[in-house]
Amino acid sequence: ERTGWAPAGAPTMFFSALAASFVANCVCMPFDVVKSRVQQAAPGEYSSALECARTSVAADGVLVLWRGFVPAFVKLAPYTVISLTMLEKFTALYT
Protein backbone atom coordinates (compact mmCIF):
# COMPACT_ATOMS: atom_id res chain seq x y z
CA GLU A 1 0.00 0.00 0.00
CA ARG A 2 1.34 3.43 -0.91
CA THR A 3 0.65 6.44 1.26
CA GLY A 4 2.39 9.45 -0.20
CA TRP A 5 6.04 9.06 -1.19
CA ALA A 6 6.90 5.55 -0.09
CA PRO A 7 5.19 2.23 0.53
CA ALA A 8 3.73 1.98 4.03
CA GLY A 9 5.74 -1.05 5.05
CA ALA A 10 7.63 -1.84 8.23
CA PRO A 11 10.98 -0.41 7.02
CA THR A 12 9.35 2.89 6.09
CA MET A 13 7.62 3.14 9.46
CA PHE A 14 10.81 2.18 11.30
CA PHE A 15 12.99 4.80 9.62
CA SER A 16 10.28 7.46 9.82
CA ALA A 17 9.88 6.91 13.55
CA LEU A 18 13.67 6.90 13.98
CA ALA A 19 13.91 10.21 12.12
CA ALA A 20 11.09 11.65 14.24
CA SER A 21 12.93 10.60 17.39
CA PHE A 22 16.16 12.20 16.16
CA VAL A 23 14.43 15.50 15.36
CA ALA A 24 12.58 15.48 18.68
CA ASN A 25 15.87 15.03 20.52
CA CYS A 26 17.58 17.76 18.51
CA VAL A 27 14.81 20.22 19.35
CA CYS A 28 14.25 19.28 23.00
CA MET A 29 17.80 18.68 24.24
CA PRO A 30 18.77 22.35 24.75
CA PHE A 31 15.71 22.91 26.94
CA ASP A 32 16.36 19.72 28.89
CA VAL A 33 20.03 20.59 29.46
CA VAL A 34 19.15 24.08 30.72
CA LYS A 35 16.39 22.67 32.95
CA SER A 36 18.79 20.14 34.47
CA ARG A 37 21.47 22.77 35.07
CA VAL A 38 18.98 25.11 36.75
CA GLN A 39 17.69 22.27 38.94
CA GLN A 40 21.21 21.26 40.01
CA ALA A 41 22.45 24.82 40.58
CA ALA A 42 22.85 26.37 43.98
CA PRO A 43 20.02 28.72 44.97
CA GLY A 44 20.57 32.12 43.34
CA GLU A 45 23.22 30.88 40.90
CA TYR A 46 20.99 31.67 37.91
CA SER A 47 18.29 34.32 37.81
CA SER A 48 16.56 32.68 34.82
CA ALA A 49 16.79 29.82 32.37
CA LEU A 50 18.01 32.23 29.72
CA GLU A 51 20.90 33.33 31.95
CA CYS A 52 21.76 29.67 32.54
CA ALA A 53 21.81 29.02 28.78
CA ARG A 54 23.96 32.11 28.12
CA THR A 55 26.40 31.23 30.89
CA SER A 56 26.66 27.61 29.76
CA VAL A 57 27.25 28.53 26.12
CA ALA A 58 29.83 31.16 27.08
CA ALA A 59 31.72 28.67 29.26
CA ASP A 60 31.54 25.49 27.14
CA GLY A 61 30.40 26.47 23.64
CA VAL A 62 27.09 26.00 21.89
CA LEU A 63 27.38 22.20 21.75
CA VAL A 64 26.95 22.11 25.53
CA LEU A 65 23.21 22.45 24.87
CA TRP A 66 23.24 18.98 23.29
CA ARG A 67 25.34 17.31 25.99
CA GLY A 68 23.91 13.88 26.70
CA PHE A 69 22.31 13.58 23.27
CA VAL A 70 23.35 9.98 22.63
CA PRO A 71 21.94 8.49 25.88
CA ALA A 72 18.72 10.46 25.42
CA PHE A 73 18.41 9.27 21.82
CA VAL A 74 19.11 5.66 22.79
CA LYS A 75 16.36 5.95 25.40
CA LEU A 76 13.80 7.68 23.16
CA ALA A 77 14.33 5.91 19.82
CA PRO A 78 13.00 2.45 20.75
CA TYR A 79 9.97 3.96 22.47
CA THR A 80 9.20 6.15 19.46
CA VAL A 81 9.65 3.33 16.94
CA ILE A 82 7.44 0.95 18.90
CA SER A 83 4.71 3.45 19.77
CA LEU A 84 4.40 5.03 16.32
CA THR A 85 4.48 1.65 14.57
CA MET A 86 1.81 0.27 16.90
CA LEU A 87 -0.29 3.39 16.44
CA GLU A 88 -0.07 3.05 12.67
CA LYS A 89 -0.99 -0.66 12.74
CA PHE A 90 -3.91 -0.19 15.17
CA THR A 91 -5.20 2.78 13.20
CA ALA A 92 -5.13 0.66 10.04
CA LEU A 93 -7.17 -2.03 11.84
CA TYR A 94 -9.95 0.37 12.82
CA THR A 95 -10.20 2.49 9.68
Buried (B, 14 or more C-beta within 10 A) or exposed (E): EEEEEEEEEEEBBBEBBBEBBBEBBEEEBBEBBBEEBBEEEEEEEBEEEEEBBEBBBEEEEEEBBBBEBEEBBEEBBEEBBEEBBEEBEEEEEEE
